[in-house]
Structures are given as structure tokens and as C-alpha cells.
């Protein structure tokens, strides 16, 4: 005879079930090679973290994290007091610092972030706590290149206007009139 208890419980396809360790490693973006380094719970790093593979942070970092072409994940027990630069940044723990990602920043429901986010795509799950600014504009390098080009152009035009106003002041001084007494142009 059929009993309801004999039926297997359906899994929720919208939310993957956590692994036995309590941390769902399948939710972390990986490189095509699947390589990923882990900073364990008992590890504390003071300084700059760089590398050429994805990184899972379960410990503490003070300084900077620079993995521009790779994914950086701050696990649920991770604490980072650093600016993070990555291709994809997934935050489940605590971060105090700016996060700059080439592709995407994801703040999971357990995330606690204080700092600015810069990425073309930003995901904030329900429950995530965030204090800072969000910039989803063009890539940071492209905006830096265009701002440095425009600032050098404005320096050139401002130095040209400074030299013309200086020569005008010299002409007024030579003619015996004061530059302050001359009427202001409208």
C-alpha cells in the first residue's frame, strides 16, 4: 500500500542545497581549469594578496586583494578589510573596502559590506547589508583613460587662458590703468 512517507521530498530547484560542510562550493564561479586557492578560517594575512587563480577567503585579510582576471569569494566566515579587485566578486561574509569587478559583484544574503561597488552588473540578495556607493557605468580603466585625456586637454586650455589674461593685465599696467578698474566682460 502506498504511503505519503514513502515519497522522496522534492528539492527546491530555485535554491541549491548546501553541501555537508555547510558551505555550497557549487555557487562560486570558477575558472575553466577549476583551480581555486583557499584562505582558511585560521589564516590571517596582513598585506597584498595577488595571484593567478580564483580565491576563496574564509579567514581574515587586512591590506589589498588584486586578482583582476579571476573570481574572489569572501565566504560566510571571511573578514576582509581591503579593497578587492577581481573579474567576479562574490561576498558572503564581511568586507570593509571598495570592490571593483570587471564583470559582476554579487552580495549574498549573509554579506555585510561597507565600501563602494564598481562593476557593470551588481546583484544584491535579500538580506544583504550594504553601505556605500554603486557605479555600474563603463569600465574603470576606460573611464580613467578618458578622464586623464580630458584633464590634460583642460590643463592645456586653462594654461592658454591664463597666459592671455596675464598679457591683458600687463597691457593694462603699461597703459597706466588698473586691471581692477577695467569693466568686467559680460
C-alpha distance (Angstrom), angle and dihedral (degrees) to the residues before:
residue distance angle dihedral
X1 . . .
X2 3.80 . .
X3 3.80 119.4 .
X4 3.77 128.3 -172.5
X5 3.83 89.2 -129.1
X6 3.83 89.8 63.5
X7 3.82 92.1 64.2
X8 3.81 116.8 94.3
X9 3.78 114.7 -118.8
X10 3.81 112.2 -104.8
X11 3.77 114.6 -119.0
X12 3.78 120.8 -129.6
X13 3.82 106.8 -110.3
X14 3.82 91.4 -161.4
X15 3.80 95.1 62.3
X16 3.82 122.7 37.6
X17 3.78 116.0 -133.6
X18 3.80 114.3 -110.5
X19 3.77 119.5 -108.1
X20 3.79 120.0 -105.9
X21 3.82 90.2 -96.9
X22 3.81 89.9 62.9
X23 3.79 93.0 -112.1
X24 3.79 122.0 95.0
X25 3.79 103.4 -138.5
X26 3.81 90.7 179.3
X27 3.81 91.3 71.2
X28 3.80 92.6 63.8
X29 3.82 116.9 95.3
X30 3.81 111.8 -123.3
X31 3.76 137.4 -167.5
X32 3.78 119.8 -104.1
X33 3.83 89.7 -98.3
X34 3.81 91.7 52.5
X35 3.82 92.3 -130.9
X36 3.78 115.9 151.2
X37 3.78 133.0 164.4
X38 3.79 121.2 -145.8
X39 3.79 129.6 -149.5
X40 3.80 102.2 -155.2
X41 3.80 128.9 -137.5
X42 3.80 94.3 -98.9
X43 3.84 94.7 49.7
X44 3.82 122.4 99.5
X45 3.81 120.5 -174.1
X46 3.80 124.8 -167.6
X47 3.80 110.6 -169.3
X48 3.79 140.8 26.0
X49 3.81 121.5 -21.1
X50 3.81 116.1 -158.5
X51 3.77 132.9 158.7
X52 3.76 150.1 138.2
X53 3.80 102.2 -106.9
X54 3.79 139.4 56.9
X55 3.80 116.6 -76.3
X56 3.81 134.3 -145.9
X57 3.80 113.8 -163.9
X58 3.81 116.1 -158.5
X59 3.82 94.6 150.8
X60 3.81 133.5 54.6
X61 3.80 129.4 -70.3
X62 3.82 127.9 -174.4
X63 3.80 113.8 -176.8
X64 3.80 125.2 31.2
X65 3.80 138.3 -33.6
X66 3.81 115.2 -152.0
X67 3.81 116.3 177.5
X68 3.79 98.7 137.8
X69 3.82 97.1 171.8
X70 3.81 96.9 39.9
X71 3.79 143.6 63.1
X72 3.79 120.0 -95.3
X73 3.79 118.4 -162.3
X74 3.79 123.0 -172.2
X75 3.80 103.0 -156.7
X76 3.80 124.9 -142.1
X77 3.81 91.7 -89.3
X78 3.80 95.5 39.7
X79 3.80 121.6 115.5
X80 3.78 118.8 -167.5
X81 3.80 126.8 -177.9
X82 3.76 96.3 -179.8
X83 3.76 144.9 85.2
X84 3.80 110.5 -93.2
X85 3.81 123.0 -148.2
X86 3.82 115.6 -175.5
X87 3.78 145.8 135.9
X88 3.83 90.0 -113.9
X89 3.81 125.0 8.1
X90 3.81 120.8 -162.4
X91 3.80 114.9 -174.0
X92 3.79 122.4 -164.4
X93 3.81 98.8 148.4
X94 3.82 135.3 38.4
X95 3.80 126.2 -47.6
X96 3.80 128.8 177.6
X97 3.77 105.7 -174.8
X98 3.78 143.2 53.3
X99 3.80 120.5 -60.8
X100 3.80 118.0 -149.4
X101 3.82 117.3 -176.9
X102 3.80 130.1 176.8
X103 3.82 93.4 -147.8
X104 3.80 115.1 9.3
X105 3.81 147.7 -11.6
X106 3.81 117.5 -152.1
X107 3.80 121.2 -169.0
X108 3.81 108.7 -165.4
X109 3.80 121.6 -150.2
X110 3.83 91.4 -94.2
X111 3.84 94.2 51.1
X112 3.80 121.4 121.4
X113 3.81 109.6 -171.0
X114 3.78 132.2 173.5
X115 3.79 112.0 -178.7
X116 3.79 143.0 56.5
X117 3.81 124.1 -59.2
X118 3.80 121.1 -146.1
X119 3.82 118.6 -177.1
X120 3.81 139.6 113.0
X121 3.84 89.2 -114.3
X122 3.80 127.4 33.2
X123 3.82 125.8 -176.1
X124 3.80 121.3 -166.2
X125 3.79 113.6 -173.8
X126 3.78 120.0 -149.9
X127 3.81 107.9 -86.0
X128 3.81 97.4 27.8
X129 3.80 114.2 131.3
X130 3.78 116.2 -142.5
X131 3.80 134.2 170.2
X132 3.79 117.9 -178.7
X133 3.78 143.9 54.3
X134 3.79 130.8 -55.6
X135 3.81 124.1 -144.0
X136 3.79 114.0 -174.0
X137 3.80 94.5 164.5
X138 3.77 128.1 113.1
X139 3.78 122.4 -39.5
X140 3.81 115.7 -64.9
X141 3.82 93.9 -123.5
X142 3.80 92.5 51.0
X143 3.81 91.9 48.0
X144 3.83 91.1 47.4
X145 3.80 90.7 50.4
X146 3.80 92.7 49.2
X147 3.81 93.1 44.2
X148 3.81 92.2 50.4
X149 3.83 89.9 49.0
X150 3.81 91.8 49.2
X151 3.81 92.8 44.6
X152 3.82 91.4 52.2
X153 3.82 89.4 48.7
X154 3.81 91.1 49.9
X155 3.82 90.5 48.4
X156 3.79 89.2 53.9
X157 3.81 92.9 49.9
X158 3.81 93.2 43.7
X159 3.81 92.0 51.2
X160 3.83 89.0 49.8
X161 3.81 91.1 51.9
X162 3.81 91.1 45.6
X163 3.80 91.8 54.4
X164 3.82 92.5 47.6
X165 3.81 92.7 49.6
X166 3.79 90.3 47.0
X167 3.79 92.3 52.4
X168 3.81 89.6 47.4
X169 3.78 89.9 52.9
X170 3.80 90.6 49.1
X171 3.82 90.5 51.9
X172 3.81 90.7 51.3
X173 3.79 91.1 49.4
X174 3.82 92.0 49.8
X175 3.81 92.4 49.5
X176 3.78 90.7 54.2
X177 3.83 96.7 -113.8
X178 3.73 121.5 116.2
X179 3.82 119.3 -117.1
X180 3.82 89.7 -134.4
X181 3.82 92.4 56.6
X182 3.80 93.3 53.3
X183 3.82 113.3 100.1
X184 3.80 115.1 -102.3
X185 3.81 115.2 -110.5
X186 3.80 114.8 -111.1
